[in-house]
Amino acid sequence: MDEDALVTRANEERERLFLRYERGREAGAEIDPWEDPGFEVYHQTDRYGFIHDKRLPQKIDPNEAKLRAVEMERVKKWLKMLGRWNSKETQEKLHKRIYKGIPDKLRSQVWMKLLNVEKTMAEKKDVYQNMLRLARQWSTEARQIDSDVNRQFREHLFYRERYSIKQRSLFNVLTAYSMYNMEVGYCQGMSGVAGVLLMYMDEEEAFWALSTLLADKKYAMHGLYIEGFPKLTRLVHHHDRIIEKFVPKLKKHFDCYNLDSMIYSLKWFFVIFIERIPFSLCLRVWDIYLLDGERVVTAMAYTILRLHQKKLLKLKDMDLLIQYLQTKLYKDFGYDDDYVIKTLEQSMEELKKVKMDLAPSPLEIEFPKRPFGVFVEPTFEKKIGRRKNSFTEREKDVTEKVILRSEKTQQELAESTISDGGLGGSNSQINTGHNNNLRQHVNYVKPFPTTTGNFTATTTATKNNSMNSYGNFYNYKKVLVTRL
């Protein structure tokens, strides 16, 4: 097949994708039965829109009723603040009120204020619509975005139905942003962030909120999603320093069972705790993050380990530790949200005293280099989704850093074991084989045909599991080194 035919085929595939989202759920829409799970009316839907597989309770929980009554009282105060947002009085009260909790019915308005969405929309009039038009004509990310939209928040009413209004909005926001910020394009993880924003905002509002989160230096999420993940590496390294200083027993325990912090903390840093802590608590953390920025993520990561240290120390297996941190805490954190937020505030003060509330200064590569909204025609290889034959130097460098982190931990643990007279037990044996496997893997892995900006899986770790399952460290590493 000649080049023109390949480009034509890719264009036709992209147009079919956009048509499906344009039609939504109208009569004649192409929706596979497996993509559209049923919803039984007796299932419980919580106040945030998530569906739970249990029958509705017969009575309202007294604690829930009390919390709602308190929230209603706060609504009155927040309405006054929103009406005088720029006043000195409001700014003085803002910190205290946000840490107490933003009423959910006003969260949309407050988030938009914190992210200056209305101002940005006024200044960037028509830009979003232009990016949507460009995406329909040129997007090389649409296939991967479509795949991720199809599995993002499917237990939520907004995203439950295939090609629902919010699914369509999520697809639009992500494809448009991939054109607006062509340096990042699209990376898995962005779908979760945009998905939460769309729970509280309209389509264009969510687009500009996402843009602020990536571009504003207060959040600087751009560095998380560009090739090489420089900010992720920096945050994880700083997290290691924190736990080594403040919870050294737990750090040694993790090292003993070969639990690299990159495994359990990836979603903490990458998507600000989405699907790692209960959604109600996640929203509270997001509230504070939008106010105070990056230092909140660092402190919350420490807070989780600080609160659960005793239980984690009792787990004598890497898989059990991962399951606890990734699954158990999401279902039941074990502490009420107010207590966690108070502890988070204490953690922030504790870290600030020793000047560890922020990670070391970012490198220049973490920040955008290209102007936003300037279209550059994709290369032929990107247009047709041709596979790369080799890894870039930055991808190889990331791989080597992951290996060196693991080898350093193993060396330190081995020295500690010798000085302590040995730890004993089969589970405490140091795993020395997987680094060699990783180096070999870089030489033979063949990436899937997607473009720069995507997390893609490899022939041994499929793309469907690349960001949704972190149970196996080796698979994670394979995903890490194959971001194309």
C-alpha positions as CSV (number, residue, x, y, z in Angstrom):
1,M,0.0,0.0,0.0
2,D,1.5,3.4,-1.0
3,E,1.9,6.3,1.3
4,D,-1.2,8.2,0.1
5,A,-3.4,5.1,0.6
6,L,-2.0,4.7,4.2
7,V,-2.8,8.3,5.0
8,T,-6.3,8.0,3.5
9,R,-7.0,4.9,5.6
10,A,-5.8,6.7,8.8
11,N,-8.0,9.7,8.0
12,E,-11.0,7.5,7.4
13,E,-10.5,5.7,10.7
14,R,-10.2,9.0,12.6
15,E,-13.3,10.4,10.9
16,R,-15.3,7.3,11.9
17,L,-14.2,7.8,15.5
18,F,-15.3,11.4,15.5
19,L,-18.6,10.6,13.9
20,R,-19.4,8.1,16.6
21,Y,-18.9,10.7,19.3
22,E,-20.8,13.3,17.3
23,R,-23.8,11.0,17.0
24,G,-23.7,9.9,20.6
25,R,-26.6,7.7,21.5
26,E,-29.0,8.7,18.8
27,A,-30.9,6.1,16.8
28,G,-28.5,4.0,14.7
29,A,-25.4,4.7,16.8
30,E,-22.8,2.0,16.7
31,I,-22.5,0.7,20.2
32,D,-21.3,-2.8,21.0
33,P,-23.3,-4.5,23.8
34,W,-20.2,-5.1,25.9
35,E,-19.4,-1.4,25.8
36,D,-22.7,-0.5,27.4
37,P,-23.2,-2.2,30.8
38,G,-26.7,-2.3,32.3
39,F,-27.8,-0.3,35.3
40,E,-30.3,-1.8,37.7
41,V,-32.5,0.7,39.5
42,Y,-32.0,-0.8,42.9
43,H,-28.2,-0.2,42.9
44,Q,-27.0,2.6,45.1
45,T,-25.6,5.8,43.6
46,D,-23.7,7.9,46.0
47,R,-23.9,11.7,46.2
48,Y,-21.0,12.0,43.8
49,G,-22.6,9.9,41.1
50,F,-20.7,6.6,41.5
51,I,-22.7,3.4,41.3
52,H,-22.2,0.8,44.1
53,D,-23.1,-2.8,43.8
54,K,-25.5,-3.0,46.7
55,R,-29.1,-2.2,47.5
56,L,-30.2,1.2,48.7
57,P,-30.1,1.5,52.5
58,Q,-33.5,1.6,54.3
59,K,-32.4,4.5,56.5
60,I,-30.1,7.5,56.1
61,D,-26.9,7.1,58.0
62,P,-27.0,9.5,61.0
63,N,-23.4,10.6,60.5
64,E,-24.1,11.3,56.8
65,A,-27.2,13.4,57.8
66,K,-25.1,15.4,60.3
67,L,-22.4,16.1,57.7
68,R,-25.0,17.3,55.2
69,A,-26.5,19.6,57.8
70,V,-23.0,21.1,58.5
71,E,-22.4,21.5,54.8
72,M,-25.7,23.3,54.3
73,E,-24.6,25.9,56.9
74,R,-21.3,26.2,55.0
75,V,-23.1,26.8,51.8
76,K,-24.4,30.1,53.1
77,K,-20.9,31.3,54.1
78,W,-19.5,30.2,50.7
79,L,-22.2,32.0,48.7
80,K,-21.2,35.2,50.5
81,M,-17.5,34.6,49.7
82,L,-18.2,33.8,46.0
83,G,-20.1,37.1,45.8
84,R,-17.0,39.0,47.1
85,W,-14.3,36.7,45.7
86,N,-11.6,39.4,45.3
87,S,-12.2,41.1,48.6
88,K,-9.5,41.1,51.3
89,E,-11.9,39.5,53.7
90,T,-12.6,36.5,51.4
91,Q,-8.9,36.0,50.7
92,E,-8.1,35.9,54.4
93,K,-10.8,33.3,55.0
94,L,-10.2,31.2,51.9
95,H,-7.5,28.9,53.3
96,K,-9.4,28.0,56.4
97,R,-12.7,27.5,54.6
98,I,-11.1,25.3,51.9
99,Y,-9.4,23.1,54.4
100,K,-12.8,22.6,56.2
101,G,-14.3,21.5,52.9
102,I,-16.0,23.1,49.9
103,P,-19.7,22.3,49.7
104,D,-20.1,19.9,46.8
105,K,-22.9,21.9,45.2
106,L,-20.5,24.9,45.0
107,R,-17.4,23.0,44.1
108,S,-17.7,23.8,40.4
109,Q,-17.8,27.6,41.0
110,V,-14.9,27.5,43.5
111,W,-12.7,25.4,41.3
112,M,-13.3,27.7,38.4
113,K,-12.3,30.7,40.5
114,L,-9.2,29.0,41.8
115,L,-8.2,28.1,38.2
116,N,-9.2,31.4,36.7
117,V,-11.3,29.6,34.1
118,E,-13.7,32.4,33.2
119,K,-10.9,34.9,32.7
120,T,-9.0,32.4,30.5
121,M,-12.1,31.6,28.4
122,A,-12.7,35.3,27.8
123,E,-9.1,35.9,26.7
124,K,-9.0,32.8,24.5
125,K,-12.3,33.1,22.8
126,D,-12.9,30.6,19.9
127,V,-9.6,28.8,20.6
128,Y,-11.2,25.7,21.9
129,Q,-13.5,25.4,18.9
130,N,-10.5,25.8,16.6
131,M,-8.6,23.1,18.4
132,L,-11.6,20.8,18.0
133,R,-11.7,21.4,14.3
134,L,-7.9,20.7,14.0
135,A,-8.3,17.5,16.1
136,R,-11.0,16.2,13.7
137,Q,-8.7,16.8,10.7
138,W,-5.3,16.0,12.1
139,S,-5.4,14.2,15.5
140,T,-3.1,11.2,15.7
141,E,-4.1,10.6,19.3
142,A,-7.8,9.9,18.7
143,R,-7.6,6.1,18.8
144,Q,-5.8,5.9,22.1
145,I,-8.1,8.6,23.6
146,D,-11.2,6.7,22.4
147,S,-9.8,3.5,24.1
148,D,-9.3,5.4,27.4
149,V,-12.6,7.2,27.4
150,N,-14.3,3.8,27.0
151,R,-12.8,2.6,30.4
152,Q,-12.7,5.8,32.4
153,F,-15.0,6.1,35.4
154,R,-17.5,3.6,33.9
155,E,-19.0,3.1,37.4
156,H,-20.1,6.8,37.4
157,L,-23.5,7.9,36.1
158,F,-21.9,10.5,33.8
159,Y,-19.7,7.9,32.0
160,R,-21.8,4.8,32.4
161,E,-23.3,4.8,29.0
162,R,-21.1,4.5,25.9
163,Y,-21.1,7.9,24.0
164,S,-23.0,9.6,26.8
165,I,-22.8,13.4,26.9
166,K,-19.9,13.3,29.3
167,Q,-18.0,10.6,27.4
168,R,-18.3,12.8,24.3
169,S,-17.1,15.8,26.2
170,L,-14.2,13.9,27.6
171,F,-13.2,12.7,24.1
172,N,-13.5,16.3,22.8
173,V,-11.5,17.8,25.6
174,L,-8.6,15.4,25.2
175,T,-8.4,15.4,21.4
176,A,-8.6,19.2,21.4
177,Y,-5.9,19.5,24.1
178,S,-3.7,17.2,22.1
179,M,-3.7,19.8,19.4
180,Y,-3.4,22.8,21.7
181,N,-0.3,21.4,23.5
182,M,1.4,19.3,20.8
183,E,4.5,18.9,23.0
184,V,2.5,16.6,25.3
185,G,-0.2,15.5,22.9
186,Y,-2.0,13.0,25.0
187,C,-0.8,10.7,27.8
188,Q,-2.9,8.2,29.8
189,G,-3.6,9.8,33.2
190,M,-4.9,12.9,31.6
191,S,-8.2,11.1,31.0
192,G,-8.7,10.7,34.7
193,V,-7.8,14.3,35.5
194,A,-10.1,15.6,32.7
195,G,-12.8,13.2,33.7
196,V,-12.9,14.6,37.3
197,L,-13.0,18.2,35.9
198,L,-15.9,17.3,33.7
199,M,-17.9,16.1,36.7
200,Y,-17.9,19.7,37.8
201,M,-17.6,21.8,34.7
202,D,-18.8,22.0,31.1
203,E,-16.7,21.0,28.2
204,E,-14.8,24.1,27.4
205,E,-14.5,25.0,31.1
206,A,-12.8,21.6,31.7
207,F,-10.5,22.2,28.7
208,W,-9.1,25.4,30.1
209,A,-9.0,24.0,33.6
210,L,-6.8,21.1,32.3
211,S,-4.7,23.7,30.4
212,T,-4.1,25.6,33.6
213,L,-3.1,22.5,35.5
214,L,-0.5,21.6,32.9
215,A,0.8,25.1,32.2
216,D,0.6,27.1,35.4
217,K,3.8,26.8,37.5
218,K,1.8,26.3,40.6
219,Y,0.7,22.9,39.4
220,A,3.1,22.3,36.4
221,M,1.6,18.9,35.4
222,H,3.2,19.4,32.0
223,G,6.3,17.8,33.4
224,L,4.4,14.7,34.5
225,Y,3.2,13.9,31.0
226,I,6.0,14.8,28.6
227,E,8.4,12.2,27.4
228,G,10.7,10.9,30.1
229,F,8.4,12.0,33.0
230,P,11.0,14.3,34.5
231,K,8.6,15.7,37.2
232,L,7.4,12.2,38.2
233,T,11.0,11.1,38.7
234,R,11.7,14.2,40.8
235,L,8.6,13.8,43.0
236,V,9.3,10.1,43.6
237,H,12.9,10.8,44.5
238,H,11.8,13.5,47.0
239,H,9.1,11.1,48.4
240,D,11.9,8.6,49.1
241,R,13.8,11.2,51.0
242,I,10.8,12.1,53.1
243,I,9.9,8.6,54.1
244,E,13.5,7.8,54.8
245,K,13.7,10.7,57.2
246,F,10.2,10.5,58.9
247,V,9.2,6.8,58.6
248,P,12.5,5.0,58.3
249,K,11.2,1.7,59.6
250,L,8.6,1.7,56.8
251,K,11.2,2.6,54.2
252,K,13.3,-0.3,55.3
253,H,10.3,-2.6,55.3
254,F,9.4,-1.6,51.7
255,D,13.1,-2.2,50.7
256,C,13.1,-5.6,52.3
257,Y,10.2,-6.7,50.1
258,N,11.5,-5.0,47.0
259,L,8.6,-2.5,47.0
260,D,9.9,0.5,45.0
261,S,8.0,3.7,45.8
262,M,7.4,4.2,42.0
263,I,4.9,1.3,42.1
264,Y,2.5,2.5,44.8
265,S,2.9,6.2,44.4
266,L,2.5,6.5,40.6
267,K,-1.2,7.4,40.7
268,W,-0.7,9.6,43.7
269,F,1.5,12.0,41.8
270,F,0.3,11.3,38.3
271,V,-3.4,11.9,38.7
272,I,-3.5,13.5,42.2
273,F,-4.8,10.3,44.1
274,I,-7.7,9.5,41.7
275,E,-8.7,5.9,42.3
276,R,-6.2,5.5,45.2
277,I,-8.2,7.0,48.0
278,P,-12.0,7.3,48.4
279,F,-13.5,9.8,46.1
280,S,-14.9,12.1,48.8
281,L,-11.4,12.3,50.3
282,C,-9.9,12.7,46.8
283,L,-12.1,15.8,46.2
284,R,-11.0,17.3,49.5
285,V,-7.3,16.8,48.5
286,W,-8.1,18.3,45.1
287,D,-9.7,21.4,46.8
288,I,-6.5,22.0,48.7
289,Y,-4.3,21.2,45.7
290,L,-6.0,23.8,43.6
291,L,-5.4,26.3,46.4
292,D,-1.9,25.5,47.5
293,G,-0.4,23.6,44.6
294,E,2.3,20.9,44.4
295,R,3.3,20.8,48.1
296,V,-0.1,19.3,48.9
297,V,0.7,16.2,46.8
298,T,4.0,15.7,48.5
299,A,2.5,16.0,52.0
300,M,-0.5,13.8,51.2
301,A,1.8,11.0,50.0
302,Y,3.6,11.2,53.3
303,T,0.3,11.4,55.3
304,I,-1.0,8.2,53.8
305,L,2.1,6.3,54.9
306,R,2.2,8.1,58.3
307,L,-1.4,7.1,59.1
308,H,-1.1,3.5,57.9
309,Q,2.5,2.7,59.0
310,K,1.5,0.2,61.7
311,K,-0.7,-1.9,59.4
312,L,1.8,-1.8,56.5
313,L,4.6,-3.0,58.8
314,K,2.5,-6.2,59.5
315,L,2.3,-7.1,55.8
316,K,5.2,-9.4,54.9
317,D,4.8,-9.7,51.2
318,M,5.2,-7.2,48.3
319,D,1.8,-8.1,46.7
320,L,0.0,-7.6,50.0
321,L,1.6,-4.2,50.4
322,I,0.6,-3.2,46.9
323,Q,-2.9,-4.5,47.4
324,Y,-3.3,-2.5,50.6
325,L,-2.0,0.8,49.1
326,Q,-3.7,0.5,45.8
327,T,-7.0,-1.3,46.5
328,K,-7.8,-1.5,50.2
329,L,-7.3,2.2,50.9
330,Y,-9.5,3.2,47.9
331,K,-12.4,1.2,49.2
332,D,-11.9,2.0,52.9
333,F,-9.3,4.5,54.0
334,G,-9.9,3.7,57.7
335,Y,-10.2,7.4,58.9
336,D,-12.8,10.0,58.3
337,D,-12.1,12.7,55.8
338,D,-11.8,15.5,58.3
339,Y,-9.2,13.7,60.4
340,V,-7.2,13.0,57.3
341,I,-7.2,16.6,56.2
342,K,-6.2,17.7,59.7
343,T,-3.3,15.3,59.6
344,L,-2.4,16.5,56.1
345,E,-2.2,20.0,57.4
346,Q,0.1,18.9,60.2
347,S,2.2,17.0,57.6
348,M,2.6,20.1,55.5
349,E,3.8,22.1,58.5
350,E,6.1,19.4,59.6
351,L,7.7,19.2,56.1
352,K,7.9,23.0,55.8
353,K,9.9,23.2,59.0
354,V,12.7,21.1,57.5
355,K,12.3,22.7,54.1
356,M,11.0,19.5,52.5
357,D,7.5,20.6,51.7
358,L,8.5,21.1,48.1
359,A,10.7,18.8,45.9
360,P,14.0,20.2,44.6
361,S,13.7,22.9,41.9
362,P,12.4,21.6,38.6
363,L,14.6,21.3,35.5
364,E,13.8,23.4,32.5
365,I,12.7,20.3,30.6
366,E,9.6,20.1,32.8
367,F,8.2,23.3,31.4
368,P,6.6,23.9,28.0
369,K,9.0,24.8,25.2
370,R,6.6,25.3,22.3
371,P,3.8,27.9,22.1
372,F,0.3,26.7,22.8
373,G,-2.3,26.5,20.1
374,V,0.2,26.6,17.2
375,F,-0.4,23.7,14.8
376,V,2.4,21.7,13.4
377,E,1.4,19.1,10.8
378,P,2.2,15.6,12.0
379,T,4.9,13.6,10.3
380,F,3.9,10.8,7.9
381,E,4.8,8.2,10.5
382,K,2.5,9.8,13.1
383,K,-0.3,10.2,10.6
384,I,-0.4,6.4,9.9
385,G,0.6,5.3,13.4
386,R,3.8,3.6,12.3
387,R,5.7,1.9,15.0
388,K,9.0,3.2,16.3
389,N,12.0,0.9,15.7
390,S,14.0,2.2,18.6
391,F,13.8,4.2,21.8
392,T,14.8,7.8,22.1
393,E,17.8,8.7,24.3
394,R,15.5,10.2,26.9
395,E,13.4,6.9,27.0
396,K,16.7,4.9,27.5
397,D,17.8,7.4,30.2
398,V,14.5,6.9,32.1
399,T,14.9,3.2,32.0
400,E,18.4,3.4,33.3
401,K,17.3,5.6,36.2
402,V,14.6,3.2,37.2
403,I,17.2,0.3,37.2
404,L,19.8,2.3,39.1
405,R,17.1,3.3,41.8
406,S,16.4,-0.4,42.3
407,E,20.0,-1.5,42.3
408,K,20.9,1.2,44.9
409,T,18.1,0.0,47.1
410,Q,19.2,-3.6,46.8
411,Q,22.8,-2.7,47.6
412,E,21.8,-0.7,50.7
413,L,19.5,-3.5,51.8
414,A,22.3,-6.1,51.3
415,E,24.7,-4.1,53.4
416,S,22.1,-3.6,56.1
417,T,21.4,-7.4,56.1
418,I,25.1,-8.2,56.5
419,S,25.5,-5.7,59.4
420,D,22.4,-7.0,61.1
421,G,23.4,-10.6,60.8
422,G,20.8,-11.5,58.2
423,L,17.0,-11.0,58.0
424,G,16.0,-14.6,57.2
425,G,12.9,-15.9,55.5
426,S,12.3,-16.5,51.8
427,N,10.3,-13.3,51.4
428,S,13.2,-11.2,52.5
429,Q,15.5,-12.4,49.7
430,I,16.8,-9.7,47.5
431,N,15.6,-9.9,43.9
432,T,18.6,-9.3,41.6
433,G,17.3,-10.7,38.4
434,H,14.6,-8.3,37.3
435,N,17.0,-5.5,36.4
436,N,18.8,-7.7,33.9
437,N,15.4,-8.7,32.5
438,L,14.5,-5.0,32.1
439,R,17.7,-4.2,30.2
440,Q,17.1,-7.2,27.9
441,H,13.5,-6.1,27.5
442,V,14.5,-2.7,26.1
443,N,16.3,-4.4,23.3
444,Y,13.5,-6.6,22.1
445,V,10.2,-4.8,23.0
446,K,8.1,-3.6,20.0
447,P,5.8,-0.7,20.8
448,F,2.2,-0.5,19.6
449,P,1.6,1.9,16.7
450,T,0.7,5.1,18.5
451,T,2.3,8.5,18.6
452,T,4.3,10.7,20.9
453,G,2.4,11.6,24.1
454,N,0.8,8.2,24.8
455,F,1.6,5.7,27.4
456,T,1.5,2.5,25.4
457,A,1.8,-1.1,26.5
458,T,4.3,-3.6,25.0
459,T,4.0,-7.0,23.6
460,T,4.3,-8.3,27.1
461,A,2.2,-5.8,29.0
462,T,-0.9,-5.0,27.0
463,K,-2.1,-1.4,26.6
464,N,-5.4,-2.2,28.3
465,N,-3.5,-2.7,31.6
466,S,-0.9,-0.1,31.2
467,M,-2.3,2.5,33.5
468,N,-5.1,0.6,35.2
469,S,-3.0,-2.1,36.9
470,Y,0.2,-1.7,38.9
471,G,0.3,-5.0,40.6
472,N,3.5,-6.1,38.9
473,F,6.6,-3.9,39.1
474,Y,8.1,-5.5,36.0
475,N,5.1,-4.7,33.9
476,Y,5.2,-1.1,35.2
477,K,8.8,-0.7,34.1
478,K,7.9,-2.0,30.7
479,V,5.1,0.5,30.4
480,L,7.4,3.3,31.7
481,V,10.1,2.7,29.1
482,T,7.6,2.5,26.2
483,R,6.0,5.9,26.3
484,L,6.1,6.8,22.7
